[in-house]
Amino acid sequence: MNKAELFDVIELLTDIPKFSLRKGEQGAIIDDYQNGVFEVEFTNKKGETTALFSIPEDKFTVVWCAKTEQWLTPIISN
């Protein structure tokens, strides 16, 4: 798993019913609280914020690295 950093794109590993988000939806990290919890923003196709909340990094995976500007290939375990 890649270390999450500011402006990375993440993908949810679980549903978040409180915000009507489903596993697989993507958002962007906008703040790092340095304790394994990140502020993530989710938007619609118009760019409007649909959800903004703090989430622990065990609930998501990084799919795009802002530092390298590259999409990441997920590690698939058997």
Secondary structure as UniProt FT lines:
FT   TURN            6..7
FT   STRAND          9..12
FT   HELIX           17..19
FT   TURN            23..24
FT   STRAND          26..32
FT   STRAND          37..43
FT   TURN            45..46
FT   STRAND          49..56
FT   HELIX           57..59
FT   STRAND          60..65
FT   TURN            66..69
FT   STRAND          70..71
//
